[in-house]
Amino acid sequence: MTHTGAGLPTLPHYIRPGLRLVFIGYNPAIYSAEAGHYYARPGNMFWRQLSASGLAGRAVGPEDDALLMDEAGIGFTDLCCRPTVRASELTAAEIAEGARRLHAELATNAPRIAVFSGRGIYQLFGRYALGLSARDLAGRAYGAQPERFRHGAPAPLHATTPWVIPSSSGLASKWHGERLEWLHTLAERIHDSRFSTHD
């Protein structure tokens, strides 16, 4: 019988004002929800590659997810909250609601960079939260995206830059080498004193 995640607590959203970047997944896996940590399944490359990238400043693992806001200005959230075995189990209504909730989280907390773990996640976010068409989103390369999320009233202090990188899931192993290259690029950009989210 498929585990639907009904009644299983979701993961906390580790996002607040002042973060350098926030990693955004599709939704929690059952395994991660039960463990209480992001990307907890051993076969997921997320933590090994985050450690190798230098973004966190040290070797890190799932148990460090709540610590990285203070230590490295890194947060975590998801497009949708309900844990599932497969993302395909989410309904269209859940995805639309999740995209709007995520947009509100980003608007309220204004991280410098929002890192979407997979093109599909950003396409859904762009469709439901930004009103972009499939044509607008088709053929997008990895890396920084042209949209900017501006925050604050009456005048925003800065804009959040969305980045898209390959998924860290074991199912996406074909792209893990490219993913690590993008994380290194992101680390170089975010450590560069000339870096601006308006770029």
C-alpha positions, -999 to 999 in steps of 0.1 A, spaced: 0 0 0 13 34 -9 21 57 20 3 90 12 19 110 40 -16 117 55 -11 126 92 27 127 89 41 160 101 58 180 74 93 195 78 98 229 94 104 258 69 139 272 78 135 306 63 138 341 78 150 376 68 187 380 62 195 347 46 221 344 18 202 316 1 173 292 5 172 258 -11 137 248 -24 127 212 -30 95 198 -45 80 183 -13 93 162 16 99 126 10 83 102 35 118 91 46 129 127 53 96 136 70 100 106 93 136 115 100 127 152 106 154 165 83 157 177 48 173 154 22 178 127 48 178 96 25 214 83 23 213 80 -15 205 117 -19 236 137 -29 224 170 -14 246 171 18 277 156 2 276 182 -26 267 211 -2 298 201 19 320 199 -12 308 233 -26 321 253 4 288 271 7 283 258 43 319 264 54 322 228 68 311 193 62 274 191 69 246 165 70 208 163 75 211 169 112 226 203 104 196 217 85 182 238 114 217 251 123 227 265 89 205 297 91 228 309 119 261 293 107 260 300 70 229 320 61 213 290 44 176 281 47 153 253 35 117 251 23 96 232 -3 71 240 -30 46 217 -13 43 207 23 27 172 22 52 143 24 48 117 -3 67 88 -18 66 104 -52 60 141 -62 35 128 -87 11 120 -58 5 158 -52 -26 173 -67 -28 203 -89 -46 222 -62 -18 214 -37 9 226 -62 -9 258 -69 -15 265 -32 21 256 -25 35 279 -52 15 309 -38 26 301 -2 63 298 -13 60 332 -31 47 347 1 76 332 21 101 346 -3 85 380 -4 83 382 34 119 369 41 138 382 10 167 358 7 194 370 -17 191 338 -38 163 312 -40 178 279 -53 152 257 -70 163 220 -70 151 211 -105 136 228 -136 102 212 -129 99 229 -96 107 263 -110 83 258 -139 54 250 -115 64 280 -93 66 303 -124 32 291 -137 12 293 -104 30 321 -85 44 343 -112 18 339 -139 44 328 -165 33 307 -195 48 273 -205 63 292 -235 80 317 -211 96 289 -192 104 265 -220 141 258 -227 154 276 -197 191 269 -188 203 261 -154 217 290 -133 203 324 -126 168 331 -140 157 364 -154 128 370 -130 135 390 -98 113 389 -67 112 424 -52 103 429 -15 95 456 9 73 487 8 74 514 -3 109 507 -17 126 473 -17 161 470 -4 170 443 -28 156 416 -51 158 379 -47 174 361 -76 160 327 -85 186 300 -95 177 266 -109 201 237 -105 197 199 -111 180 178 -85 201 160 -59 178 129 -59 193 95 -67 169 94 -96 188 123 -112 223 109 -108 230 116 -145 231 153 -136 250 152 -103 283 162 -117 267 192 -134 249 200 -102 281 202 -82 296 225 -108 266 248 -104 270 248 -66 307 258 -70 296 286 -93 270 297 -68 296 297 -40 319 319 -61 291 343 -69 278 346 -34 313 351 -19 322 378 -45 320 412 -29 308 426 -63 278 402 -63 245 419 -66 210 404 -68 202 430 -94 227 413 -118 
